[in-house]
Every structure is written in structure tokens, then in C-alpha cells.
């Protein structure tokens, strides 16, 4: 049997003792020192031994410490009494581990004396009730943020996602609390609004996951970046259509409400350059590369320094193999402008594939559709992977309800892209 000594005094000590009595381990015997006689309910006399004396008395404490205790817990109000009690214990048992709960500024360089600041505990617990603040486990694990609890808001990008499609690298969802009940996570489990997720992982990673969970619509191009980037290579773009190209980029800039960076390389028209420079304002940055020694290096440098989240290019620039490879390697969403103005478009079409990738980017799709005013059409062509596709469709229906967005699911027997290509060829 392990013997634990508890030296208690004051209201906090009384509450602590009642909790110990209710939750004590059958493997421990508790020796309780209190200055006054107190009565507790449901005490097991075989497990709890009570003594009434002043713990600052060296002679009385020394008699008790003739027994071998594995630990001493001190819960007292008076700072002087705490210090004298610790001093007496150390004179008798120099290596005995002492846990002290105090609201005072008590310091100790002894590794066997652990100071628990009650003020810090209360402040930390109260902080947990503030909205949009991650709840970090203080008394579990390292207490450094590797265990976190996050409430999923109604408009979160995680809502109605299956856990199996959420990439969990260096972190994991280990528990879900819903309606005050514990649910164990599985790949097919779907996250719902107001779920409380318990996360475990690297503290820095969990901070990013927390921000991702709290992200709502209206923030694209986040989380890919903050700003829009129009890339204009004058040796590739049709100069007769460049003003229309820029007008469409400005339209996207106004819809997404993020800064627009216009990058011009290989300039060869003074009049067009003057037109582009005239667009400069607080939210439109114009940068002209007169000496283009290394376009690839300059491009990737811009993506990083301007924190680009969406690159806009014309169809003729996108047709260039080297440029298209560069765009792919940037790992940033690309908007390829066509001959038809973006402002004239009314629908966004989604064609379901044979995997769950569309569920991973569903929040981004809804975000773009919402900001550009698109309706959503989902083309579900039938094949052997239909069960997984139905789950993706269910996910989109749920998101559409949350964001009050109409979607239309169109069932096809063939891939619509192939049908469209066939008619283009035939015509």
C-alpha cells in the first residue's frame, strides 16, 4: 500500500479532501493532518487516517514522518505556515516529494518541491470559456499544447466532412463530443456543427489546425494565401486583348476583396504599360520586370513575398508548357481566363471522380461560388464507385443547407467531359 500524507487547511483544503474521499484509489492509504476536527461523508476508515495538530510543529510532524510516505500534498492558506511546514519536512525527509497548492508567490529551487499556482489554474480555466480560444490540456501530457479541444463552429470548413478525407499529418482527431456524449472517431464518421474535437499532435501543427477549423466562408484565397496575382508575359499574351484580361482580373479582385498584384514581364508596349501603371492604388500593386534573367525564380519569389493565394493567367499564357509547369509547381490555385467574361458566368460545375478529393476542397468550392455568385451543379456519372460518390453528394447537400446555397445534382451514364469533347469534335 502506498502512503500519502495530506496537510490541509482552509476552504480549498476542505474541497480537496472531499474530492479525494470520493475518488481515492484503493491502492493508497491517506494520512490527513488538519488543525481542526472536521467531518467528511462516506469516509473509509481503512483508507483514511486523520490527525489534528499544527503541522508547523516540528516535534509532532516528526512522529508522523517516521512512516515512509511516497508523497506529501500541502493545501494551506497561510504562506508562513506553508514555508515552515516545507522546512520541517525537508529536515526530516530531504528527498520526499512535496506538492504545494498556493495562491502566493512561492518559489523553490528544490526539484522535489512542486509549486502549483492556484491563481494560474483559475485564470486558465476561465480562459477556456472565451470564444475562439483553443482549450489546451494543462494537466495531461506535457501541458504544452499537444492536446487541444476545439469547438467546430456552424460555418466551419470542417463541418459535414468525413474524418477519412481530412489529411491528418503530425496530428490526429482522437475523440468527438456531441450532445454531451463521447463518440470514437472513424473514417466514415462525419463532423457536425458544435462538435467538440479532441486533437493530439505537435503544438505548432495544432495551432494551424485550430485556425483551419475556425475558418468560415468569404475568406478565399485563404488558406492558400492572402492576395491575387495577375501574371502577364507580353511575349505570350495577345496585346489586343490585354485590357480585357486586366479588366477581368480587376473584377475577380473586387469580388474576392483581396489585394491584386499585377506582374508584367518582357514588356514591349509603352502604351499598355502606361495603362497598367494607371491602375495603381492602395489595393492594386503593379510590378514590371524589365530585365527578366530568371522568370521562374522571380515568379516563386513573388508567390512567397506577396503571400499569393490565387494566380490569374490568360489562356494563351496557360498554353505555354514552361509557364504551365511553373504554375503547377507553385501549389497555388490557378484561374485561367477564357474568352467569356467571368461576370457573365452563372454556374460552377463539379464532376465527381473516383476518389474523395472533392470533399477535401468542398469548403473552398462553396467559398468561391458564394463570392462570385455561382450556382453549383454536380455531375454524378454512374460507375462501380457509386457508394463513395453518394457520400460526397451527401456532404455537398449538407453544406448547401448550412450556407443556404442551391445545388443541382445531375446523373449521367458517361463522363460529361467526354460527351462534351465528342460534340465539339463532331461539330
LUMDOGU-43945 format. One record per residue (C-alpha): x, y, z; residue in one letter. Coordinates in pm, 1 decimal. Example, Ala and Ser with C-alpha at 12.3 -4.5 7.8 and 13.67 -1.06 7.14 Angstrom:
# LUMDOGU-43945
px 1230.0 | py -450.0 | pz 780.0 | pavex a
px 1367.0 | py -106.0 | pz 714.0 | pavex s
# end
This chain:
# LUMDOGU-43945
px 0.0 | py 0.0 | pz 0.0 | pavex x
px 127.1 | py 347.8 | pz -88.9 | pavex x
px 113.1 | py 603.8 | pz 188.6 | pavex x
px 29.5 | py 963.2 | pz 101.1 | pavex x
px 41.5 | py 1250.0 | pz 350.8 | pavex x
px -203.7 | py 1537.8 | pz 302.1 | pavex x
px -165.5 | py 1855.2 | pz 507.8 | pavex x
px -487.9 | py 2053.1 | pz 467.4 | pavex x
px -627.8 | py 2382.6 | pz 590.8 | pavex x
px -893.9 | py 2632.4 | pz 471.9 | pavex x
px -1187.9 | py 2608.3 | pz 231.3 | pavex x
px -982.6 | py 2486.4 | pz -64.8 | pavex x
px -833.3 | py 2214.4 | pz 153.3 | pavex x
px -1183.3 | py 2105.1 | pz 259.8 | pavex x
px -1299.8 | py 2080.4 | pz -103.7 | pavex x
px -985.9 | py 1891.9 | pz -198.2 | pavex x
px -1033.8 | py 1641.7 | pz 82.4 | pavex x
px -1394.8 | py 1575.3 | pz -19.0 | pavex x
px -1283.3 | py 1508.5 | pz -377.9 | pavex x
px -1008.7 | py 1272.6 | pz -259.4 | pavex x
px -1258.8 | py 1081.2 | pz -45.7 | pavex x
px -1493.1 | py 1043.7 | pz -344.4 | pavex x
px -1227.7 | py 940.9 | pz -596.6 | pavex x
px -949.8 | py 779.1 | pz -391.8 | pavex x
px -757.1 | py 478.5 | pz -516.1 | pavex x
px -788.4 | py 150.1 | pz -330.8 | pavex x
px -410.1 | py 115.7 | pz -362.1 | pavex x
px -339.5 | py 418.1 | pz -139.5 | pavex x
px -366.9 | py 495.5 | pz 231.7 | pavex x
px -415.5 | py 865.0 | pz 309.9 | pavex x
px -286.1 | py 1028.6 | pz 628.3 | pavex x
px -460.0 | py 1362.5 | pz 681.5 | pavex x
px -323.9 | py 1640.2 | pz 904.0 | pavex x
px -566.5 | py 1922.0 | pz 992.6 | pavex x
px -556.4 | py 2175.1 | pz 1273.0 | pavex x
px -930.2 | py 2139.9 | pz 1346.6 | pavex x
px -1151.7 | py 1835.0 | pz 1368.7 | pavex x
px -1371.5 | py 1809.9 | pz 1059.1 | pavex x
px -1634.2 | py 1563.5 | pz 945.6 | pavex x
px -1649.8 | py 1421.3 | pz 592.9 | pavex x
px -1916.2 | py 1196.7 | pz 440.5 | pavex x
px -1856.9 | py 840.3 | pz 322.9 | pavex x
px -1507.2 | py 808.4 | pz 465.8 | pavex x
px -1347.6 | py 462.9 | pz 454.6 | pavex x
px -1159.2 | py 435.3 | pz 788.0 | pavex x
px -933.7 | py 165.8 | pz 643.0 | pavex x
px -804.1 | py 408.8 | pz 382.0 | pavex x
px -812.1 | py 746.3 | pz 565.2 | pavex x
px -629.8 | py 826.5 | pz 890.6 | pavex x
px -695.0 | py 1169.6 | pz 1045.7 | pavex x
px -462.9 | py 1367.2 | pz 1278.1 | pavex x
px -530.8 | py 1704.9 | pz 1438.5 | pavex x
px -225.6 | py 1918.6 | pz 1516.6 | pavex x
px -31.7 | py 2221.0 | pz 1392.1 | pavex x
px 188.9 | py 2098.8 | pz 1102.1 | pavex x
px 441.8 | py 2374.6 | pz 1174.4 | pavex x
px 523.4 | py 2189.0 | pz 1497.2 | pavex x
px 845.4 | py 2001.1 | pz 1424.4 | pavex x
px 808.9 | py 1751.9 | pz 1709.0 | pavex x
px 454.6 | py 1646.8 | pz 1617.7 | pavex x
px 528.9 | py 1624.6 | pz 1246.6 | pavex x
px 846.9 | py 1422.1 | pz 1308.1 | pavex x
px 649.0 | py 1146.7 | pz 1482.6 | pavex x
px 424.3 | py 1107.8 | pz 1177.3 | pavex x
px 714.3 | py 1116.5 | pz 933.8 | pavex x
px 869.0 | py 809.3 | pz 1093.1 | pavex x
px 649.5 | py 628.0 | pz 840.3 | pavex x
px 756.0 | py 608.8 | pz 478.1 | pavex x
px 540.0 | py 831.6 | pz 253.7 | pavex x
px 574.0 | py 840.6 | pz -124.2 | pavex x
px 438.7 | py 1195.6 | pz -144.0 | pavex x
px 318.1 | py 1493.5 | pz 58.9 | pavex x
px 43.2 | py 1729.1 | pz -60.2 | pavex x
px 9.1 | py 2066.1 | pz 112.9 | pavex x
px -308.5 | py 2273.1 | pz 74.6 | pavex x
px -287.3 | py 2566.8 | pz 316.0 | pavex x
px -382.1 | py 2935.0 | pz 313.7 | pavex x
px -105.0 | py 3097.4 | pz 519.8 | pavex x
px 224.5 | py 3149.8 | pz 335.6 | pavex x
px 440.7 | py 3148.6 | pz 652.0 | pavex x
px 282.9 | py 2822.8 | pz 769.4 | pavex x
px 343.1 | py 2667.6 | pz 424.9 | pavex x
px 711.9 | py 2766.8 | pz 428.4 | pavex x
px 765.1 | py 2638.2 | pz 786.2 | pavex x
px 587.8 | py 2309.7 | pz 708.0 | pavex x
px 807.8 | py 2253.8 | pz 399.8 | pavex x
px 1116.9 | py 2337.4 | pz 606.7 | pavex x
px 1021.3 | py 2084.0 | pz 877.0 | pavex x
px 956.9 | py 1810.2 | pz 622.6 | pavex x
px 1290.2 | py 1870.9 | pz 448.0 | pavex x
px 1479.0 | py 1849.5 | pz 777.8 | pavex x
px 1334.4 | py 1502.4 | pz 826.6 | pavex x
px 1296.5 | py 1369.0 | pz 469.4 | pavex x
px 1518.6 | py 1562.0 | pz 229.5 | pavex x
px 1420.5 | py 1360.1 | pz -80.1 | pavex x
px 1046.3 | py 1335.6 | pz -12.1 | pavex x
px 836.9 | py 1476.1 | pz -297.1 | pavex x
px 615.5 | py 1768.3 | pz -187.6 | pavex x
px 325.3 | py 1912.7 | pz -391.4 | pavex x
px 213.1 | py 2257.5 | pz -274.5 | pavex x
px -104.8 | py 2436.7 | pz -384.1 | pavex x
px -84.3 | py 2809.1 | pz -310.2 | pavex x
px -211.9 | py 3143.3 | pz -430.6 | pavex x
px 103.5 | py 3316.5 | pz -303.8 | pavex x
px 421.4 | py 3391.6 | pz -495.5 | pavex x
px 611.1 | py 3095.8 | pz -357.0 | pavex x
px 941.1 | py 2990.0 | pz -512.3 | pavex x
px 1154.5 | py 2680.5 | pz -461.1 | pavex x
px 1475.0 | py 2562.3 | pz -627.2 | pavex x
px 1431.3 | py 2214.6 | pz -483.3 | pavex x
px 1337.5 | py 1970.4 | pz -763.5 | pavex x
px 1138.8 | py 1765.0 | pz -512.2 | pavex x
px 910.7 | py 2059.1 | pz -431.3 | pavex x
px 641.3 | py 2124.5 | pz -695.7 | pavex x
px 456.3 | py 2457.8 | pz -668.8 | pavex x
px 102.6 | py 2462.8 | pz -812.2 | pavex x
px -23.6 | py 2820.2 | pz -857.7 | pavex x
px -398.2 | py 2827.7 | pz -783.4 | pavex x
px -435.8 | py 3172.6 | pz -943.0 | pavex x
px -288.6 | py 3043.5 | pz -1268.1 | pavex x
px -520.2 | py 2740.8 | pz -1263.5 | pavex x
px -830.0 | py 2956.8 | pz -1210.5 | pavex x
px -729.4 | py 3205.2 | pz -1481.8 | pavex x
px -652.0 | py 2923.9 | pz -1725.6 | pavex x
px -983.1 | py 2750.2 | pz -1654.2 | pavex x
px -1178.9 | py 3074.1 | pz -1701.3 | pavex x
px -991.7 | py 3139.1 | pz -2027.5 | pavex x
px -1134.8 | py 2812.5 | pz -2161.4 | pavex x
px -1479.4 | py 2973.2 | pz -2170.0 | pavex x
px -1376.5 | py 3258.2 | pz -2400.2 | pavex x
px -1494.4 | py 3211.9 | pz -2760.5 | pavex x
px -1236.9 | py 3142.7 | pz -3034.1 | pavex x
px -965.4 | py 3043.6 | pz -2787.2 | pavex x
px -825.2 | py 2688.9 | pz -2814.5 | pavex x
px -862.1 | py 2481.6 | pz -2498.3 | pavex x
px -525.1 | py 2322.9 | pz -2416.8 | pavex x
px -488.4 | py 2037.6 | pz -2168.6 | pavex x
px -292.1 | py 2174.3 | pz -1873.9 | pavex x
px -264.1 | py 1867.3 | pz -1655.7 | pavex x
px -231.7 | py 1594.5 | pz -1919.9 | pavex x
px 81.6 | py 1504.7 | pz -2114.1 | pavex x
px 339.1 | py 1781.2 | pz -2133.6 | pavex x
px 80.6 | py 2057.3 | pz -2094.5 | pavex x
px 244.1 | py 2246.8 | pz -2384.5 | pavex x
px -46.4 | py 2237.5 | pz -2626.9 | pavex x
px -5.2 | py 1887.5 | pz -2768.9 | pavex x
px -360.8 | py 1806.4 | pz -2653.8 | pavex x
px -629.8 | py 2051.7 | pz -2763.8 | pavex x
px -1009.0 | py 2072.3 | pz -2763.8 | pavex x
px -1178.9 | py 2271.8 | pz -3041.5 | pavex x
px -1545.4 | py 2358.8 | pz -3086.6 | pavex x
px -1646.9 | py 2331.2 | pz -3454.3 | pavex x
px -1846.7 | py 2645.9 | pz -3547.5 | pavex x
px -2155.9 | py 2633.0 | pz -3766.7 | pavex x
px -1985.7 | py 2766.3 | pz -4079.4 | pavex x
px -1655.2 | py 2583.4 | pz -4041.2 | pavex x
px -1483.3 | py 2427.9 | pz -4341.8 | pavex x
px -1469.4 | py 2103.1 | pz -4136.7 | pavex x
px -1847.7 | py 2076.3 | pz -4097.0 | pavex x
px -2003.8 | py 1768.1 | pz -4258.9 | pavex x
px -1667.2 | py 1630.7 | pz -4365.3 | pavex x
px -1590.4 | py 1263.9 | pz -4316.5 | pavex x
px -1287.0 | py 1216.4 | pz -4094.0 | pavex x
px -1134.6 | py 986.0 | pz -4353.7 | pavex x
px -1088.8 | py 1269.9 | pz -4605.7 | pavex x
px -919.1 | py 1506.0 | pz -4360.6 | pavex x
px -543.3 | py 1486.5 | pz -4400.0 | pavex x
px -400.3 | py 1434.2 | pz -4050.7 | pavex x
px -23.8 | py 1472.2 | pz -4075.0 | pavex x
px 152.0 | py 1512.6 | pz -3738.4 | pavex x
px -187.9 | py 1533.4 | pz -3565.3 | pavex x
px -499.4 | py 1322.5 | pz -3505.9 | pavex x
px -865.5 | py 1360.0 | pz -3409.5 | pavex x
px -881.7 | py 1121.4 | pz -3113.2 | pavex x
px -1231.7 | py 1191.7 | pz -2976.6 | pavex x
px -1554.8 | py 1371.8 | pz -3060.9 | pavex x
px -1803.7 | py 1504.1 | pz -2806.8 | pavex x
px -2155.6 | py 1553.9 | pz -2940.8 | pavex x
px -2460.1 | py 1637.9 | pz -2727.8 | pavex x
px -2255.9 | py 1559.2 | pz -2414.9 | pavex x
px -2171.9 | py 1211.0 | pz -2542.5 | pavex x
px -1833.9 | py 1066.8 | pz -2638.3 | pavex x
px -1802.6 | py 937.9 | pz -2995.8 | pavex x
px -1496.5 | py 748.8 | pz -3111.9 | pavex x
px -1366.6 | py 876.7 | pz -3447.7 | pavex x
px -1365.6 | py 655.1 | pz -3756.1 | pavex x
px -1300.7 | py 721.9 | pz -4124.4 | pavex x
px -1675.0 | py 723.6 | pz -4201.1 | pavex x
px -1770.1 | py 946.6 | pz -3905.6 | pavex x
px -1897.5 | py 1287.2 | pz -4021.2 | pavex x
px -1817.1 | py 1605.0 | pz -3826.9 | pavex x
px -2121.5 | py 1815.4 | pz -3738.9 | pavex x
px -2171.0 | py 2174.7 | pz -3616.7 | pavex x
px -2099.8 | py 2224.8 | pz -3244.6 | pavex x
px -1894.8 | py 1905.1 | pz -3220.4 | pavex x
px -1606.5 | py 1930.4 | pz -2976.4 | pavex x
px -1296.0 | py 1769.5 | pz -3126.6 | pavex x
px -1012.5 | py 1645.5 | pz -2908.5 | pavex x
px -687.9 | py 1676.0 | pz -3106.2 | pavex x
px -344.3 | py 1534.3 | pz -3033.3 | pavex x
px -28.9 | py 1636.2 | pz -3219.0 | pavex x
px 262.8 | py 1874.2 | pz -3239.7 | pavex x
px 166.7 | py 2206.6 | pz -3070.0 | pavex x
px 264.2 | py 2420.6 | pz -3372.6 | pavex x
px 63.7 | py 2195.6 | pz -3606.1 | pavex x
px -240.8 | py 2204.5 | pz -3378.3 | pavex x
px -238.3 | py 2586.1 | pz -3384.3 | pavex x
px -269.7 | py 2574.7 | pz -3763.7 | pavex x
px -541.1 | py 2308.5 | pz -3744.5 | pavex x
px -730.6 | py 2526.3 | pz -3496.3 | pavex x
px -725.1 | py 2821.3 | pz -3737.7 | pavex x
px -839.2 | py 2592.1 | pz -4021.6 | pavex x
px -1135.3 | py 2462.7 | pz -3820.3 | pavex x
px -1244.1 | py 2814.1 | pz -3728.8 | pavex x
px -1220.6 | py 2936.1 | pz -4090.3 | pavex x
px -1556.9 | py 3026.2 | pz -4248.0 | pavex x
px -1675.4 | py 3130.0 | pz -4595.4 | pavex x
px -1580.4 | py 3462.6 | pz -4750.4 | pavex x
px -1205.6 | py 3422.0 | pz -4692.4 | pavex x
px -1082.2 | py 3269.9 | pz -5022.0 | pavex x
px -799.7 | py 3271.0 | pz -5134.8 | pavex x
px -723.4 | py 3174.6 | pz -4774.4 | pavex x
px -588.5 | py 2930.3 | pz -4665.6 | pavex x
px -370.0 | py 2915.4 | pz -4980.6 | pavex x
px -258.1 | py 3276.3 | pz -4942.7 | pavex x
px -381.9 | py 3631.3 | pz -4894.9 | pavex x
px -365.6 | py 3806.1 | pz -5233.6 | pavex x
px -438.7 | py 3771.4 | pz -5606.3 | pavex x
px -160.2 | py 3770.6 | pz -5868.0 | pavex x
px -212.8 | py 3852.6 | pz -6236.0 | pavex x
px 81.4 | py 3724.3 | pz -6440.2 | pavex x
px 132.2 | py 3895.1 | pz -6775.1 | pavex x
px 411.9 | py 3786.4 | pz -7009.4 | pavex x
px 391.7 | py 4028.9 | pz -7304.1 | pavex x
px 572.7 | py 3787.6 | pz -7534.7 | pavex x
px 294.9 | py 3532.1 | pz -7487.2 | pavex x
px -22.9 | py 3729.4 | pz -7432.3 | pavex x
px -226.4 | py 3876.2 | pz -7717.6 | pavex x
px -171.2 | py 4252.4 | pz -7683.4 | pavex x
px -507.9 | py 4326.9 | pz -7845.9 | pavex x
px -689.2 | py 4158.3 | pz -7559.3 | pavex x
px -469.7 | py 4265.7 | pz -7268.8 | pavex x
px -705.2 | py 4541.9 | pz -7147.7 | pavex x
px -993.4 | py 4293.7 | pz -7134.3 | pavex x
px -768.1 | py 4047.1 | pz -6948.8 | pavex x
px -683.2 | py 4306.8 | pz -6685.6 | pavex x
px -1049.4 | py 4411.3 | pz -6653.9 | pavex x
px -1144.3 | py 4050.5 | pz -6569.0 | pavex x
px -865.1 | py 4027.4 | pz -6312.9 | pavex x
px -986.9 | py 4350.8 | pz -6152.3 | pavex x
px -1339.5 | py 4202.2 | pz -6144.4 | pavex x
px -1207.7 | py 3899.9 | pz -5950.8 | pavex x
px -1011.4 | py 4133.3 | pz -5723.7 | pavex x
px -1327.0 | py 4327.8 | pz -5633.5 | pavex x
px -1528.9 | py 4010.0 | pz -5576.1 | pavex x
px -1273.1 | py 3842.5 | pz -5350.1 | pavex x
px -1183.2 | py 4170.9 | pz -5175.5 | pavex x
px -812.2 | py 4093.5 | pz -5155.1 | pavex x
px -516.8 | py 4287.8 | pz -5290.5 | pavex x
px -425.0 | py 4240.8 | pz -5658.4 | pavex x
px -62.7 | py 4225.9 | pz -5772.0 | pavex x
px -14.7 | py 4276.7 | pz -6147.5 | pavex x
px 321.7 | py 4137.5 | pz -6256.9 | pavex x
px 439.2 | py 4225.7 | pz -6609.2 | pavex x
px 741.5 | py 4051.5 | pz -6761.5 | pavex x
px 906.5 | py 4103.4 | pz -7101.3 | pavex x
px 738.8 | py 4445.7 | pz -7152.5 | pavex x
px 724.3 | py 4554.1 | pz -7518.0 | pavex x
px 444.0 | py 4811.4 | pz -7538.2 | pavex x
px 479.4 | py 5157.4 | pz -7382.3 | pavex x
px 110.0 | py 5242.0 | pz -7422.6 | pavex x
px -3.7 | py 4922.8 | pz -7249.7 | pavex x
px 248.6 | py 4977.7 | pz -6969.2 | pavex x
px 111.1 | py 5328.5 | pz -6913.3 | pavex x
px -241.6 | py 5184.6 | pz -6899.7 | pavex x
px -137.7 | py 4923.3 | pz -6641.5 | pavex x
px 51.0 | py 5177.5 | pz -6427.9 | pavex x
px -264.5 | py 5389.9 | pz -6418.5 | pavex x
px -440.0 | py 5111.3 | pz -6225.0 | pavex x
px -216.4 | py 5151.9 | pz -5920.0 | pavex x
px -395.3 | py 5228.5 | pz -5595.8 | pavex x
px -389.6 | py 5119.2 | pz -5231.7 | pavex x
px -512.6 | py 4768.9 | pz -5319.7 | pavex x
px -355.0 | py 4721.6 | pz -5665.0 | pavex x
px 22.0 | py 4678.7 | pz -5688.9 | pavex x
px 188.7 | py 4697.6 | pz -6030.2 | pavex x
px 533.7 | py 4545.1 | pz -6069.2 | pavex x
px 719.9 | py 4546.2 | pz -6402.9 | pavex x
px 1018.2 | py 4318.9 | pz -6464.7 | pavex x
px 1231.8 | py 4498.5 | pz -6725.0 | pavex x
px 1527.2 | py 4260.6 | pz -6702.7 | pavex x
px 1391.4 | py 3907.6 | pz -6689.7 | pavex x
px 1701.1 | py 3696.2 | pz -6628.0 | pavex x
px 1528.0 | py 3416.5 | pz -6437.2 | pavex x
px 1149.8 | py 3427.5 | pz -6470.8 | pavex x
px 1093.9 | py 3109.8 | pz -6268.2 | pavex x
px 1296.4 | py 3234.0 | pz -5972.1 | pavex x
px 1122.2 | py 3572.9 | pz -5982.6 | pavex x
px 779.5 | py 3408.0 | pz -6001.1 | pavex x
px 832.2 | py 3182.2 | pz -5697.6 | pavex x
px 981.5 | py 3472.6 | pz -5504.0 | pavex x
px 666.1 | py 3678.2 | pz -5568.9 | pavex x
px 438.6 | py 3390.9 | pz -5459.8 | pavex x
px 617.1 | py 3382.2 | pz -5124.6 | pavex x
px 678.6 | py 3753.4 | pz -5060.7 | pavex x
px 325.6 | py 3866.1 | pz -5158.3 | pavex x
px 163.6 | py 3561.2 | pz -4993.0 | pavex x
px -26.5 | py 3478.9 | pz -5311.1 | pavex x
px -339.6 | py 3262.9 | pz -5285.3 | pavex x
px -466.1 | py 3280.4 | pz -5645.7 | pavex x
px -270.6 | py 3321.6 | pz -5971.4 | pavex x
px -462.5 | py 3462.8 | pz -6270.2 | pavex x
px -340.1 | py 3400.0 | pz -6626.2 | pavex x
px -479.0 | py 3422.8 | pz -6976.5 | pavex x
px -546.9 | py 3113.5 | pz -7187.0 | pavex x
px -253.9 | py 3187.3 | pz -7421.4 | pavex x
px -10.5 | py 3214.9 | pz -7127.9 | pavex x
px -150.8 | py 2892.1 | pz -6981.2 | pavex x
px -91.1 | py 2719.5 | pz -7314.9 | pavex x
px 285.8 | py 2770.5 | pz -7279.1 | pavex x
px 441.8 | py 2446.8 | pz -7147.9 | pavex x
px 715.0 | py 2610.2 | pz -6937.5 | pavex x
px 473.9 | py 2856.1 | pz -6777.8 | pavex x
px 215.5 | py 2587.0 | pz -6709.8 | pavex x
px 479.0 | py 2372.5 | pz -6535.7 | pavex x
px 580.0 | py 2671.5 | pz -6326.8 | pavex x
px 217.7 | py 2734.0 | pz -6227.1 | pavex x
px 177.3 | py 2370.2 | pz -6122.8 | pavex x
px 491.4 | py 2378.7 | pz -5909.1 | pavex x
px 365.5 | py 2686.6 | pz -5719.7 | pavex x
px 94.1 | py 2474.9 | pz -5546.1 | pavex x
px -142.4 | py 2772.1 | pz -5560.5 | pavex x
px -492.0 | py 2774.9 | pz -5721.0 | pavex x
px -487.9 | py 2898.3 | pz -6082.5 | pavex x
px -764.6 | py 3096.5 | pz -6253.0 | pavex x
px -731.1 | py 3062.2 | pz -6631.4 | pavex x
px -937.2 | py 3330.5 | pz -6800.6 | pavex x
px -1122.5 | py 3233.9 | pz -7116.8 | pavex x
px -1281.0 | py 3439.5 | pz -7394.0 | pavex x
px -1603.3 | py 3468.8 | pz -7194.6 | pavex x
px -1608.7 | py 3724.6 | pz -6910.0 | pavex x
px -1626.9 | py 3583.5 | pz -6555.9 | pavex x
px -1908.1 | py 3827.9 | pz -6479.3 | pavex x
px -2131.1 | py 3651.4 | pz -6736.2 | pavex x
px -2099.9 | py 3308.8 | pz -6572.2 | pavex x
px -2387.1 | py 3181.0 | pz -6358.2 | pavex x
px -2296.6 | py 2819.5 | pz -6271.4 | pavex x
px -1998.4 | py 2628.7 | pz -6139.9 | pavex x
px -1986.7 | py 2263.3 | pz -6246.4 | pavex x
px -1832.6 | py 1982.5 | pz -6041.6 | pavex x
px -1767.2 | py 1641.7 | pz -6195.9 | pavex x
px -1736.3 | py 1362.1 | pz -5939.4 | pavex x
px -1433.1 | py 1139.2 | pz -5977.6 | pavex x
px -1336.2 | py 804.0 | pz -5830.5 | pavex x
px -1192.4 | py 944.8 | pz -5506.0 | pavex x
px -1291.5 | py 1174.1 | pz -5218.7 | pavex x
px -1073.9 | py 1472.4 | pz -5316.3 | pavex x
px -1379.3 | py 1690.1 | pz -5389.2 | pavex x
px -1485.7 | py 1653.4 | pz -5027.9 | pavex x
px -1146.7 | py 1780.9 | pz -4912.1 | pavex x
px -1183.4 | py 2105.8 | pz -5109.9 | pavex x
px -1560.6 | py 2143.2 | pz -5064.6 | pavex x
px -1530.0 | py 2449.4 | pz -4838.6 | pavex x
px -1312.3 | py 2622.4 | pz -5099.6 | pavex x
px -1563.4 | py 2540.0 | pz -5376.7 | pavex x
px -1852.5 | py 2682.1 | pz -5175.1 | pavex x
px -1643.7 | py 2985.2 | pz -5080.1 | pavex x
px -1559.7 | py 3067.4 | pz -5443.2 | pavex x
px -1918.9 | py 3007.7 | pz -5556.7 | pavex x
px -2054.3 | py 3229.2 | pz -5281.9 | pavex x
px -1820.3 | py 3520.0 | pz -5355.0 | pavex x
px -1866.2 | py 3502.1 | pz -5733.1 | pavex x
px -2241.3 | py 3438.6 | pz -5713.0 | pavex x
px -2233.5 | py 3098.9 | pz -5886.8 | pavex x
px -2492.2 | py 2823.2 | pz -5857.4 | pavex x
px -2346.8 | py 2474.1 | pz -5814.5 | pavex x
px -2409.4 | py 2180.5 | pz -6046.7 | pavex x
px -2273.2 | py 1837.5 | pz -5955.7 | pavex x
px -2238.1 | py 1581.2 | pz -6234.2 | pavex x
px -2258.1 | py 1230.5 | pz -6093.2 | pavex x
px -2197.3 | py 976.7 | pz -6367.9 | pavex x
px -2267.9 | py 619.9 | pz -6258.2 | pavex x
px -1995.2 | py 355.2 | pz -6215.1 | pavex x
px -1867.1 | py 95.7 | pz -5966.2 | pavex x
px -1754.6 | py 364.8 | pz -5716.1 | pavex x
px -2108.7 | py 495.3 | pz -5674.0 | pavex x
px -2126.4 | py 440.6 | pz -5295.1 | pavex x
px -1832.6 | py 674.2 | pz -5230.4 | pavex x
px -1977.0 | py 931.2 | pz -5471.1 | pavex x
px -2311.2 | py 924.2 | pz -5291.8 | pavex x
px -2130.3 | py 1010.6 | pz -4968.1 | pavex x
px -1964.3 | py 1306.4 | pz -5141.3 | pavex x
px -2303.0 | py 1420.8 | pz -5275.0 | pavex x
px -2448.1 | py 1392.5 | pz -4924.0 | pavex x
px -2162.6 | py 1605.5 | pz -4795.5 | pavex x
px -2235.7 | py 1877.7 | pz -5054.2 | pavex x
px -2608.1 | py 1869.5 | pz -4976.4 | pavex x
px -2531.0 | py 1923.4 | pz -4607.8 | pavex x
px -2300.1 | py 2215.0 | pz -4682.5 | pavex x
px -2559.7 | py 2365.4 | pz -4916.9 | pavex x
px -2810.1 | py 2364.2 | pz -4628.6 | pavex x
px -2564.3 | py 2537.5 | pz -4396.9 | pavex x
px -2469.1 | py 2808.5 | pz -4644.0 | pavex x
px -2819.5 | py 2847.2 | pz -4792.9 | pavex x
px -2679.2 | py 2757.6 | pz -5134.1 | pavex x
px -2877.1 | py 2582.2 | pz -5406.8 | pavex x
px -2708.9 | py 2286.3 | pz -5574.5 | pavex x
px -2829.1 | py 2064.5 | pz -5857.4 | pavex x
px -2716.3 | py 1703.1 | pz -5887.5 | pavex x
px -2722.7 | py 1573.9 | pz -6244.7 | pavex x
px -2687.9 | py 1198.1 | pz -6301.2 | pavex x
px -2512.5 | py 1085.8 | pz -6619.1 | pavex x
px -2417.1 | py 745.5 | pz -6756.0 | pavex x
px -2090.3 | py 878.4 | pz -6901.1 | pavex x
px -1824.7 | py 1127.6 | pz -6802.8 | pavex x
px -1965.4 | py 1468.7 | pz -6912.4 | pavex x
px -1619.0 | py 1585.2 | pz -7022.0 | pavex x
px -1602.2 | py 1303.7 | pz -7278.1 | pavex x
px -1954.6 | py 1381.7 | pz -7402.0 | pavex x
px -1869.8 | py 1749.0 | pz -7439.0 | pavex x
px -1544.8 | py 1665.4 | pz -7622.8 | pavex x
px -1732.8 | py 1431.0 | pz -7856.2 | pavex x
px -1982.2 | py 1700.9 | pz -7956.8 | pavex x
px -1702.1 | py 1954.0 | pz -8011.4 | pavex x
px -1525.3 | py 1704.6 | pz -8239.1 | pavex x
px -1845.6 | py 1619.4 | pz -8421.1 | pavex x
px -1932.3 | py 1982.9 | pz -8481.0 | pavex x
# end
